[in-house]
Amino acid sequence: MSASAASAAGPRIVSMNVCSDQLVLSLADPDQILGLSRFSRDAWQSWAAEKARNFPRLSGGAEDVLLLKPDLVVVSLFDKRATRDLLKVNGLHLVEFTVPRTLDEVRDQIRAMGDVVQHPDRAQAEIARLDAAIARARAVASAHHYRVLPLERRGFVSGDNSLINSLLAATGLTNAAGELGLGTGGFASLEAIVKLRPDFILVSEAGDRAVDEGRAFLLHPALERFYPEARRIVLPERLTVCGGVMLADALDRLTEELQRVTR
């Protein structure tokens, strides 16, 4: 394909990271997508896992990308530097995305990817969808000033430099992690969490089964006593692990969860 033809049809793209996969899948035409990351079909990590099954899955190395000869390769700064350097040495054009920590950075990335795939109108529509979801969540949450503790496996707490923190703040909820003195985040003891007494804990899954010790922390009898199902807000990890268009769905899920636990 000539450069002029590629420009007319939109660039042919390879994505090497599960977060960029989801942006590409949301904003590009199907025939622009030559391949996605090796984790693209992992439903635990990707909101768009089912849609990703329609496209080739890459190995994570440079060889299969070079064979595809894409116009653009979308990567994360967390992807292997050696792989990125090899692709550059072979003349491929890389577009690098970082991991967003705020909703403003999410908007910037959606907008940037819209420019990359040459569909800025779709990006603007997704940003509008995100903003509408924020407004819906704020309408439910902001009047109550709830203190919410984002709690992960083994007692890890997301602090003030996290996407979850930005999401909570935008809807009028308070991240109780700040009261633990953890700053950007860290591990909290069971005793500290119980003593903190947030209104709710935010977890990535419901249920009463522990498949390993990390999950078992969240099902400790003390936490289950003070934070039964009615005091747990559940946001699946696939909706929050990456900053992108899926955050609109995350916020709508947050709205539904707040309505459930505050009935």
Buried (B, 14 or more C-beta within 10 A) or exposed (E): EEEEEBEEBBBBBBBBBBBBBBBBBBBBEEEBBBBBBBBBBBEEBBBBBEBBEEBEBBEBBBEBBBEBEBBBBBBBEEBEEEBBEBBEEEEBEBBEBEBBBBBEBBBBBBBBBBEBBBBBEBBBBBBEBBBEBBEBBBEBBEEEEBBBBBBBBBBBBBBBEBBBBBBBBBBBBBBBBBBBEBEEBBEBEEEBBBEBEBBBBBBBEEEEEEEEEEBEBBEBEEBEEEBEEEEBBBBBBBBBBBBBBBBBBBBBBBBBBBEEBEE
